[in-house]
Each structure stands twice: as structure tokens, then as C-alpha cells.
């Protein structure tokens, strides 16, 4: 794996661990696609740093478990704003 990819993967992993960010948020911050971030965190990180990979997976699983709540709140806010 090329060095710049390893640096990128570790930077994104650090950001996710520090902020608890979702894949979508990390993609916006780093100017990459969601699929690139997902591949970096799900596949590449495992070979670069196994310990960090396991920690990032915990954050991503938590985000996945909570996504229905965020979606419901977004819909609620959308229709609340329309009603004003």
C-alpha cells in the first residue's frame, strides 16, 4: 500500500475516534466519497493498525445503531420547519 494512502487512512481514523463522526461527515470533512472512507475504515485500516481498526469499528457500529434516530430527527425538523 502506498504511503500517502496509509497516512490518509490513519488521519481519517483519528478524526473518527476523536469526534465520533459518521462516515458521511468524515467524507465531507476530507473531501472524499463515502465509499472511499468506508473502504479505508473497513478494509485498509485492518492491515495498517489492528488496534485502531477495532476502536474505529466500535464508533462506526454505534453510529449505525443510532442512524434511525438521526433520520427521524431530521424528518421531524424538516416538517416542523415547513409548518411555520
Secondary structure, DSSP 8 states (H G I E B T S, - for coil): --HHHHHHHHHHHHHHHHH---HHHHHHHHT--HHHHHHIIIIIHHHH-HHHHHHHHHHHHHHHHHHHHHHHHHHHHHHHHHH-
